[in-house]
Amino acid sequence: MSAAGAFLELARPHHWVKNAFVLTGLLFGHVAGDPARVAAALAAAAAFCLMSSAVYALNDVLDRESDRTHPDKAIRPVARGAIGPAAALAFSALLALAGFGVGAWAHPRVAAILATYAAINVAYSVGLKRVPVVDVAVIAAGFLLRILAGTAGIGIEPSRWLLACALLLTLFLGFAKRRAELVRLADGADRHRTVLGEYSLQFLDAAVLFCAGGLLAAYAMYTIDPGTARLHGSSLLPTLPFVALGTFRTLYRLHFRGGGGDPTLELVRDPWTLLAAVGWVAAVGWLLA
């Protein structure tokens, strides 16, 4: 692989799909017809792509020794020696500066949110990732910051329901990922990720089910809330089956198909999860239109 290809791999562009959370404000805020806000939201999403890649590069440098003993992470560019630590850190700094620049162009509030995102991720990398529950909460906070960048950051009032559902969704996926790692890595789990030694399957199963139930309850209440119908001109109840399908399909694959490790890859590997995601987007788009 060429040097350029290795740096592109280091940026993990396939994870940029997570930054679609930044664009939810355009959809639910009914401002997709405002060119200025559309441009600001797209710039905020691009800024998060750059900043998240900067974080990935930093993590790969800090975790390079443990990654070399991991069955999947050993092929990462820094772990396998395709990119040196100094070059990876310089690349991370360049991406972070570019992210701040694009975010500041979108709006100063977006740059401030990016600074908060960068700070909590640095704290995660140097210590918080070893604290049970807090490690998953930090990841969930990153997604809430994405939504805030695409709403409050560009002058759109963020929906409390939207924030609650996003928090429960990311906690659900975060605890599911920890469970998948604990099962796959078995007795050597804590050597690959220290915090896994502090978790048990019983606790993670309870956390996953609690968050899944909370997600479905919160989203169901959101769809039938009279305020939702007034804001959007239509009930969003027809979208609930897609959320339920995606949630229960994730639970099924977590327990019976070795899923849950990477939510992004789950969309590619399982056609039913992909159907749930595409169906939800299509149904929301149709109802709001």
Secondary structure by P-SEA (a helix, b strand, c coil): ccaaaaaaaaacccccccccccaaaaaaacccccaaaaaaaaaaaaaaaaaaaaaaaaaaaaaaaaaaacccccccccccccccaaaaaaaaaaaaaaaaaaaaaacaaaaaaaaaaaaaaaaaaaccccccaaaaaaaaaaaaaaaaaaccccbbbbbaaaaaaaaaaaaaaaaaaaaaaaaaacccccccccccccccaaaaaaaaaaaaaaaaaaaaaaaacaaaaaacccccccaaaaaaaaaaaaaaaaccccccccaaaaaaacaaaaaaaaaaaaaaaaaac
